[in-house]
Amino acid sequence: MQLHFAIGRAARRTSAALVSVALACAVHAAEPPKPSVVQEPHYGDTLFRFWQDQYFTAITGLMTSQHFNRVAQHADEAEVLRGGMLLSYGMHKEAGEIFAQLIERGAAPSVRDRAWFYLAKIRYQRGFIEQAEEAMARIENNLPLALQEERVLLQSQLLMARGDFAGAAQVLETLAKSSSAGLYARYNLGVALVRSGDLPRGIAMLDEVGKAPAPSEEFKALRDKANVALGFAALTDEKPEAARAFLERVRLSSMLSNKALLGFGWASSALKEHKRALVPWTELISGAPGRDAGDAAVLEARIAVAYAYAELGAYGQSLERYQDAIGAFDREHVALDESIGAIRKGKLLDGLLEKNPGEEMGWFWNIQELPEMPHASHLNQVLAQHEFQEAFKNWRDLRFLSKNLQGWADTLGIYNDMLSNRRQAYADRLPKVRDEAGKLNIAEATKRRDALASELDKAELDADHAAVADAVRRAQIERIADLQVLLQRAGTDPEVAAAADRVRRVAGALTWQLAQEFPDRLWNAKKALRSINMEIELAQARDAALAQAQRDEPARHEAFAQRIATLEGTIRALIPKVAAITNEQQGQVQELAVAELTRQKERLTAYITQARFAVAQLYDRAALARKPDEASK
Amino acid sequence: MSARIASLIASAIVLLHAAAWAADKPAATPAAPQPAVASPVSTTPAAAAPAASTPALGTATAAVSPAAAPGSLDSRIQDLKGDVIRLNRDLLVLEEELLFPSNTQVALFVSMDVGKMFELDSVQIKLDDKVVTNYLYTPMEVQALHRGGVQRVYLGNLKAGTHEIVAFFTGGGPHFRDYKRGATVKFDKGTDPKYIELRIKDSTGKLQPEFDVKIWQ
């Protein structure tokens, strides 16, 4: 089932709303859904994977983003998306839990409705019809447009499961005739109606499908299928003319053309038009392309041709054909045994995998493509079985998981090496960093800073202008002090007295200057002290960080190493488990195929018996015919 | 004789046609498996043997399968798939924490809003004048972008400080002309992870594509 659907251009960035819609879309929605912008890029990345059918990458990436809380804005949508993708992997249990939790935690109505819908679907798939109906009843009117059709289909399936075919037909009436899913549903319903005995309605429904416009190969194949079904139903109902009309609609080169030709022949035969019956039957056994000798219809045609000759009175030809048929059946018997042997040797699964080498888990390829093996046409019936397809899908998923685990085992080995290198690099670098840090004597610097701060406080308190003077001023103060000492020693000469007076005046001017400059200098000094404080704090922080790193880094490395070891242990435990279950599943898949081929063998045995019996009767007839001749002689 | 042969053949035909004709819709993508079109159970009628035949048509109603019993192979496979998926989650978390710690992590994304004016072929991204990615798009990837996907095109590490991104987008522009345009942005990297989205938009006013950069906070 394709989940994709068309999205209007206006809503190209509308992923959040679309995803959940997309999950179950069997058809292409005509209208763009309600716009809603991606609010977190990691959610968008999940969508990017999802839209490419890379569900495994999408799921694991989404769960990683959920771990890092990177998709909180899309929490519920992300869960709906995850649940849907898990469902696609057949993980009903986990998907069911996700949807139940969404309902339990009171998600928004649109999310809740989708959760109920998926729960209904899961329950239906698991055979809990009543519970599925209950879940369906809880859905309100908030399903996205594209899911509405899915809802109708599920509703009809539930009704069919209850045997209420009339109800199912009524529900399906609401679906567009051109809808792909609707067409399938109508086909299934038509079949169900016929089987329930309501032939007129069943045939009417199948006839609708059989005449529906078929723009694609998929639709054409379904139309063929409906017409073949109608043809054989008419034959059963002893309406050979109607049967021929239905069977004539089937394409001559389709998958069902052999069955249609066979049926057409039987319809003619029923109308006593044996010559006309020979036309399609002869075509079937002609060996032309598409008329494989091992095909069930071709095999049946072999005895049908012989039967027609007998009916036309051509007993000799009839006998010859029966004997040919017996020979062909014997050869087919041998071929079936060879096929069974090849399947048991694993050639079927290997061949199928070779034809479909996918990179992801899931179901994205066409299983109808036959593998390269002898008598591959025997497998047509096998591959058509839903049970076989599901089993094969699981086997293929298990193979993917095995490769995934092996890949991680290798990667973790690399991470381990990387971690060892980091540890080594850390150990090499640490002494150098310690040396560098040791050169910075933070304690000494702090002591000096404290002394400076005390001096500054004292200078401010004492208004000691000289304490904050710069080098020029300090030189001037010293010169004046020196001059004053010299003048004191110089005696009492009037010139000395004049000089002393000048020095006194200069000293006064300097004191006045210093007093003027004091506030600025004090502010600058305090600013410088603050800067020193910051530098010291920074150095202390670096020192603390280094000390912390010395404690933490080894612990961090150790924590990583432990996590790697734990995960390696989990991988090691899972690898043989996956291998064992893969083998078990392989056995189951092969046995399904073998069982089908065994059924084919049983049919062949029955054919051989019929043919031999017919041959015996033809001989009896010949013998009886000779007796009167002999008597007359 | 012929009547007897006919009846014998008819019964043989019934056997031959025991194969099913269920209208199984090809299972293309499986996000929500279609139960309706599942296991075929039918017999096809033999044309010349009306007496022996029953309507032989594939049906959908047999799709309902019984719940997998605990311990059954199906149930064990489900559990195993769950285990491996959870393990992958743990491994991806480890990988990210080990290789791209949050304090240095930078992730670059590409998105496309509408994208009518531009058909994306490739993108080249330079981070601080060093090419970190050259990406060539497949049609499926372009379609995924059109549908609202956002591609994480690069995941790496950067030191704290100011950095520059230059992105070149190559593809087809309006009127089927080759188109190459760039977008540049400078950003500050702190100690939190940095997520940067390179966006391709349509400018309906100019009838040209537009390229801009969004820094996620």
Chai-1 contact restraints between the chains, C-beta under 6 A:
chainA,res_idxA,chainB,res_idxB,connection_type,confidence,min_distance_angstrom,max_distance_angstrom,comment,restraint_id
A,M1,B,Q34,contact,1.0,0.0,6.0,A-B,restraint_1
A,Q2,B,A28,contact,1.0,0.0,6.0,A-B,restraint_2
A,Q2,B,T29,contact,1.0,0.0,6.0,A-B,restraint_3
A,L3,B,T29,contact,1.0,0.0,6.0,A-B,restraint_4
A,L3,B,A31,contact,1.0,0.0,6.0,A-B,restraint_5
A,I7,B,R147,contact,1.0,0.0,6.0,A-B,restraint_6
A,R9,B,V114,contact,1.0,0.0,6.0,A-B,restraint_7
A,R12,B,V114,contact,1.0,0.0,6.0,A-B,restraint_8
A,R12,B,H146,contact,1.0,0.0,6.0,A-B,restraint_9
A,R13,B,D113,contact,1.0,0.0,6.0,A-B,restraint_10
A,R13,B,G148,contact,1.0,0.0,6.0,A-B,restraint_11
A,T14,B,G148,contact,1.0,0.0,6.0,A-B,restraint_12
A,S15,B,G148,contact,1.0,0.0,6.0,A-B,restraint_13
A,L23,B,A31,contact,1.0,0.0,6.0,A-B,restraint_14
A,L23,B,A32,contact,1.0,0.0,6.0,A-B,restraint_15
A,A24,B,A32,contact,1.0,0.0,6.0,A-B,restraint_16
A,V38,B,V150,contact,1.0,0.0,6.0,A-B,restraint_17
A,P41,B,F109,contact,1.0,0.0,6.0,A-B,restraint_18
A,P41,B,V150,contact,1.0,0.0,6.0,A-B,restraint_19
A,P41,B,Y195,contact,1.0,0.0,6.0,A-B,restraint_20
A,P41,B,E197,contact,1.0,0.0,6.0,A-B,restraint_21
A,G44,B,G149,contact,1.0,0.0,6.0,A-B,restraint_22
A,G44,B,V150,contact,1.0,0.0,6.0,A-B,restraint_23
A,D45,B,V150,contact,1.0,0.0,6.0,A-B,restraint_24
A,D45,B,R152,contact,1.0,0.0,6.0,A-B,restraint_25
A,L47,B,G148,contact,1.0,0.0,6.0,A-B,restraint_26
A,L47,B,G149,contact,1.0,0.0,6.0,A-B,restraint_27
A,F48,B,A144,contact,1.0,0.0,6.0,A-B,restraint_28
A,F48,B,G149,contact,1.0,0.0,6.0,A-B,restraint_29
A,F48,B,V150,contact,1.0,0.0,6.0,A-B,restraint_30
A,F48,B,Q151,contact,1.0,0.0,6.0,A-B,restraint_31
A,W51,B,A144,contact,1.0,0.0,6.0,A-B,restraint_32
A,W51,B,R147,contact,1.0,0.0,6.0,A-B,restraint_33
A,W51,B,G149,contact,1.0,0.0,6.0,A-B,restraint_34
A,Q52,B,M140,contact,1.0,0.0,6.0,A-B,restraint_35
A,Q52,B,A144,contact,1.0,0.0,6.0,A-B,restraint_36
A,D53,B,T29,contact,1.0,0.0,6.0,A-B,restraint_37
A,I59,B,I85,contact,1.0,0.0,6.0,A-B,restraint_38
A,T60,B,N88,contact,1.0,0.0,6.0,A-B,restraint_39
A,T60,B,R89,contact,1.0,0.0,6.0,A-B,restraint_40
A,T60,B,L92,contact,1.0,0.0,6.0,A-B,restraint_41
A,M63,B,R89,contact,1.0,0.0,6.0,A-B,restraint_42
A,T64,B,R89,contact,1.0,0.0,6.0,A-B,restraint_43
A,T64,B,L92,contact,1.0,0.0,6.0,A-B,restraint_44
A,T64,B,V93,contact,1.0,0.0,6.0,A-B,restraint_45
A,H67,B,V93,contact,1.0,0.0,6.0,A-B,restraint_46
A,G84,B,A31,contact,1.0,0.0,6.0,A-B,restraint_47
A,G84,B,A32,contact,1.0,0.0,6.0,A-B,restraint_48
A,L87,B,A32,contact,1.0,0.0,6.0,A-B,restraint_49
A,S88,B,P30,contact,1.0,0.0,6.0,A-B,restraint_50
A,S88,B,A31,contact,1.0,0.0,6.0,A-B,restraint_51
A,Y89,B,K81,contact,1.0,0.0,6.0,A-B,restraint_52
A,M91,B,Q78,contact,1.0,0.0,6.0,A-B,restraint_53
A,M91,B,K81,contact,1.0,0.0,6.0,A-B,restraint_54
A,K93,B,Q78,contact,1.0,0.0,6.0,A-B,restraint_55
A,E94,B,G82,contact,1.0,0.0,6.0,A-B,restraint_56
A,Y124,B,P35,contact,1.0,0.0,6.0,A-B,restraint_57
A,Q125,B,P35,contact,1.0,0.0,6.0,A-B,restraint_58
A,R126,B,A67,contact,1.0,0.0,6.0,A-B,restraint_59
A,G127,B,V64,contact,1.0,0.0,6.0,A-B,restraint_60
A,G127,B,P66,contact,1.0,0.0,6.0,A-B,restraint_61
A,G127,B,A67,contact,1.0,0.0,6.0,A-B,restraint_62
A,Q157,B,A36,contact,1.0,0.0,6.0,A-B,restraint_63
A,M160,B,T61,contact,1.0,0.0,6.0,A-B,restraint_64
A,A161,B,T61,contact,1.0,0.0,6.0,A-B,restraint_65
A,A161,B,V64,contact,1.0,0.0,6.0,A-B,restraint_66
A,Y184,B,A23,contact,1.0,0.0,6.0,A-B,restraint_67
A,Y184,B,K25,contact,1.0,0.0,6.0,A-B,restraint_68
A,Y184,B,V37,contact,1.0,0.0,6.0,A-B,restraint_69
A,Y187,B,A23,contact,1.0,0.0,6.0,A-B,restraint_70
A,N188,B,A23,contact,1.0,0.0,6.0,A-B,restraint_71
A,N188,B,A36,contact,1.0,0.0,6.0,A-B,restraint_72
A,N188,B,A60,contact,1.0,0.0,6.0,A-B,restraint_73
A,V191,B,L57,contact,1.0,0.0,6.0,A-B,restraint_74
A,V191,B,G58,contact,1.0,0.0,6.0,A-B,restraint_75
A,V191,B,T59,contact,1.0,0.0,6.0,A-B,restraint_76
A,A192,B,T59,contact,1.0,0.0,6.0,A-B,restraint_77
A,A192,B,T61,contact,1.0,0.0,6.0,A-B,restraint_78
A,V194,B,P55,contact,1.0,0.0,6.0,A-B,restraint_79
A,V194,B,L57,contact,1.0,0.0,6.0,A-B,restraint_80
A,R195,B,P55,contact,1.0,0.0,6.0,A-B,restraint_81
A,K225,B,A23,contact,1.0,0.0,6.0,A-B,restraint_82
A,A229,B,L57,contact,1.0,0.0,6.0,A-B,restraint_83
A,F232,B,T44,contact,1.0,0.0,6.0,A-B,restraint_84
A,F232,B,P45,contact,1.0,0.0,6.0,A-B,restraint_85
A,F232,B,A56,contact,1.0,0.0,6.0,A-B,restraint_86
A,A233,B,P55,contact,1.0,0.0,6.0,A-B,restraint_87
A,L235,B,P45,contact,1.0,0.0,6.0,A-B,restraint_88
A,L235,B,A47,contact,1.0,0.0,6.0,A-B,restraint_89
A,T236,B,P45,contact,1.0,0.0,6.0,A-B,restraint_90
A,T236,B,S53,contact,1.0,0.0,6.0,A-B,restraint_91
A,T236,B,P55,contact,1.0,0.0,6.0,A-B,restraint_92
A,E238,B,P50,contact,1.0,0.0,6.0,A-B,restraint_93
A,G263,B,A47,contact,1.0,0.0,6.0,A-B,restraint_94
A,W266,B,A47,contact,1.0,0.0,6.0,A-B,restraint_95
A,W266,B,A48,contact,1.0,0.0,6.0,A-B,restraint_96
A,A267,B,A47,contact,1.0,0.0,6.0,A-B,restraint_97
A,S269,B,A48,contact,1.0,0.0,6.0,A-B,restraint_98
A,A270,B,A48,contact,1.0,0.0,6.0,A-B,restraint_99
A,A296,B,L16,contact,1.0,0.0,6.0,A-B,restraint_100
A,E300,B,I13,contact,1.0,0.0,6.0,A-B,restraint_101
A,E300,B,L16,contact,1.0,0.0,6.0,A-B,restraint_102
A,Y307,B,I5,contact,1.0,0.0,6.0,A-B,restraint_103
A,Y307,B,I9,contact,1.0,0.0,6.0,A-B,restraint_104
A,E311,B,S2,contact,1.0,0.0,6.0,A-B,restraint_105
A,G362,B,P30,contact,1.0,0.0,6.0,A-B,restraint_106
A,W363,B,A27,contact,1.0,0.0,6.0,A-B,restraint_107
A,W363,B,P30,contact,1.0,0.0,6.0,A-B,restraint_108
A,Q381,B,A19,contact,1.0,0.0,6.0,A-B,restraint_109
A,H386,B,D24,contact,1.0,0.0,6.0,A-B,restraint_110
A,H386,B,A38,contact,1.0,0.0,6.0,A-B,restraint_111
A,H386,B,S39,contact,1.0,0.0,6.0,A-B,restraint_112
A,E387,B,S39,contact,1.0,0.0,6.0,A-B,restraint_113
A,N394,B,I77,contact,1.0,0.0,6.0,A-B,restraint_114
A,L401,B,V84,contact,1.0,0.0,6.0,A-B,restraint_115
A,W408,B,L91,contact,1.0,0.0,6.0,A-B,restraint_116
A,F560,B,L98,contact,1.0,0.0,6.0,A-B,restraint_117
A,R563,B,L94,contact,1.0,0.0,6.0,A-B,restraint_118
A,L567,B,L91,contact,1.0,0.0,6.0,A-B,restraint_119
A,T570,B,L87,contact,1.0,0.0,6.0,A-B,restraint_120
A,I581,B,L80,contact,1.0,0.0,6.0,A-B,restraint_121
A,R603,B,L15,contact,1.0,0.0,6.0,A-B,restraint_122
A,R603,B,L16,contact,1.0,0.0,6.0,A-B,restraint_123
A,A606,B,A12,contact,1.0,0.0,6.0,A-B,restraint_124
A,A606,B,L15,contact,1.0,0.0,6.0,A-B,restraint_125
A,Y607,B,A12,contact,1.0,0.0,6.0,A-B,restraint_126
A,Q610,B,L8,contact,1.0,0.0,6.0,A-B,restraint_127
A,Q610,B,A12,contact,1.0,0.0,6.0,A-B,restraint_128
A,A614,B,I5,contact,1.0,0.0,6.0,A-B,restraint_129
A,Q617,B,M1,contact,1.0,0.0,6.0,A-B,restraint_130
A,R621,B,M1,contact,1.0,0.0,6.0,A-B,restraint_131
